[in-house]
Amino acid sequence: MEEKFYTTTEAAEITNCSRRQLQYWRDKGVVVPTVNTTGKGRNVYYSIADLLTLTVMHYLLSVGLSFEVCREALAMLQDKEPWLFEEFVPKKKMKKLMLISNASQEKYLTLAEFDQEAALEALCQGQTVIPFWCDRVHQQLRDNLKNFGS
């Protein structure tokens, strides 16, 4: 099966990000497109894996995290859960995760499998808990691609 690529304009429309956001993230090395990463305009193309990365970044920003914290969370997800950014992931591999703030530690966030008791305990200690359902990221992108006409 041949992989499909999307222009910056298409990627922005599919992921509900602005073209300016995509350019900024590309310049900062956060989300670097797969094809012709140094190009401008029509020379830059995003793969499905790139669109998944954009969808994750958009979600993290939408819950109110700062750009730097989103960047840290994205890097952590890419390192610890690289399968998340693959186009076809079996349902059994999908996880419910949570990001927990650790203001007193070197890294601002930790990533863990979702545990209701641990989440409640963290909240009671004044920490921020951000649920992250992997299947919802994939479903969001599938829905957006369907609405886009792919």
C-alpha positions as CSV (number, residue, x, y, z in Angstrom):
1,M,0.0,0.0,0.0
2,E,1.4,3.3,-1.1
3,E,1.8,5.9,1.7
4,K,-0.2,9.1,1.2
5,F,1.3,12.5,2.0
6,Y,-0.4,15.8,2.7
7,T,0.6,19.4,2.0
8,T,0.9,21.9,4.8
9,T,-2.5,23.4,4.0
10,E,-4.1,19.9,4.0
11,A,-2.3,18.9,7.2
12,A,-3.6,22.1,8.9
13,E,-7.1,21.5,7.8
14,I,-7.1,17.8,8.8
15,T,-5.6,18.4,12.3
16,N,-7.3,21.7,13.1
17,C,-4.0,23.5,13.5
18,S,-3.1,26.7,11.7
19,R,-0.5,26.8,9.0
20,R,1.5,29.2,11.2
21,Q,1.5,26.6,14.0
22,L,2.8,24.0,11.6
23,Q,5.5,26.3,10.4
24,Y,6.5,27.3,14.0
25,W,6.6,23.6,15.1
26,R,8.7,22.8,12.1
27,D,11.1,25.6,12.8
28,K,11.4,24.5,16.4
29,G,12.0,20.9,15.4
30,V,8.9,19.7,17.3
31,V,6.9,18.2,14.3
32,V,9.2,17.9,11.3
33,P,7.4,16.7,8.1
34,T,8.6,13.5,6.5
35,V,9.2,14.8,3.0
36,N,11.4,17.8,2.2
37,T,11.7,19.1,5.8
38,T,13.5,22.2,4.7
39,G,11.1,23.3,2.0
40,K,8.6,26.0,2.0
41,G,5.0,25.9,1.0
42,R,4.1,23.1,-1.4
43,N,7.5,21.4,-1.0
44,V,6.6,20.2,2.5
45,Y,4.6,17.0,2.9
46,Y,3.2,15.3,6.1
47,S,2.8,11.5,6.5
48,I,0.1,9.9,8.6
49,A,2.6,9.5,11.4
50,D,3.3,13.2,11.2
51,L,-0.5,13.9,11.3
52,L,-0.7,11.7,14.4
53,T,2.1,13.8,16.0
54,L,0.2,17.0,15.1
55,T,-3.0,15.6,16.6
56,V,-1.2,14.8,19.8
57,M,0.4,18.3,20.0
58,H,-3.0,19.9,19.2
59,Y,-4.7,17.9,22.0
60,L,-2.0,18.8,24.6
61,L,-2.2,22.5,23.8
62,S,-6.1,22.3,24.0
63,V,-6.0,21.1,27.6
64,G,-4.1,24.2,28.5
65,L,-0.4,23.1,28.7
66,S,2.3,25.6,27.7
67,F,4.2,25.0,24.4
68,E,7.3,23.8,26.4
69,V,5.3,21.4,28.5
70,C,3.6,20.1,25.4
71,R,7.0,19.6,23.7
72,E,8.2,17.7,26.8
73,A,5.0,15.5,26.8
74,L,5.3,14.8,23.1
75,A,8.9,13.8,23.4
76,M,8.1,11.5,26.3
77,L,5.2,9.8,24.3
78,Q,7.5,9.4,21.3
79,D,10.2,7.8,23.5
80,K,8.1,5.6,25.7
81,E,5.1,4.8,23.4
82,P,6.5,5.0,19.8
83,W,3.8,2.7,18.5
84,L,1.3,5.5,19.1
85,F,2.6,7.3,16.0
86,E,2.1,4.4,13.7
87,E,-0.8,4.4,11.3
88,F,-2.1,0.9,12.0
89,V,-2.1,-0.1,15.7
90,P,-4.0,-3.2,17.0
91,K,-6.8,-2.3,19.4
92,K,-5.2,-4.5,22.1
93,K,-2.1,-2.3,22.0
94,M,-4.1,0.9,22.7
95,K,-3.6,2.2,26.3
96,K,-5.2,4.7,28.6
97,L,-2.4,6.9,29.9
98,M,-2.1,9.9,32.1
99,L,0.4,12.7,32.4
100,I,1.0,13.9,35.9
101,S,2.7,17.2,36.8
102,N,5.8,17.0,39.0
103,A,6.7,20.6,39.8
104,S,9.3,19.5,42.4
105,Q,11.3,17.3,40.0
106,E,13.6,17.9,37.1
107,K,11.0,16.8,34.5
108,Y,7.7,18.6,34.8
109,L,5.7,15.6,33.7
110,T,5.6,11.9,34.2
111,L,3.8,9.4,32.0
112,A,2.0,6.4,33.4
113,E,-0.8,4.0,32.6
114,F,-4.1,5.4,33.8
115,D,-4.9,4.3,37.3
116,Q,-8.0,5.9,38.9
117,E,-6.6,5.7,42.5
118,A,-3.2,7.1,41.5
119,A,-4.9,9.9,39.6
120,L,-7.1,10.8,42.5
121,E,-4.1,10.7,44.9
122,A,-2.1,13.0,42.6
123,L,-5.1,15.4,42.4
124,C,-5.4,15.4,46.2
125,Q,-1.7,16.3,46.4
126,G,-2.3,19.3,44.1
127,Q,-0.8,17.8,41.0
128,T,-2.3,18.1,37.6
129,V,-3.5,14.9,35.9
130,I,-4.2,14.9,32.2
131,P,-5.9,11.8,30.8
132,F,-4.5,10.6,27.5
133,W,-6.5,7.8,25.7
134,C,-4.4,6.6,22.8
135,D,-7.3,5.2,20.9
136,R,-9.0,8.6,20.9
137,V,-6.0,10.2,19.2
138,H,-6.2,7.6,16.4
139,Q,-10.0,7.9,16.2
140,Q,-9.8,11.7,16.1
141,L,-7.4,11.6,13.2
142,R,-9.5,8.9,11.4
143,D,-12.6,11.1,11.8
144,N,-10.8,14.2,10.6
145,L,-9.4,12.3,7.5
146,K,-12.9,11.0,6.7
147,N,-14.3,14.5,7.0
148,F,-11.5,15.8,4.8
149,G,-12.4,13.2,2.2
150,S,-9.5,10.8,2.4
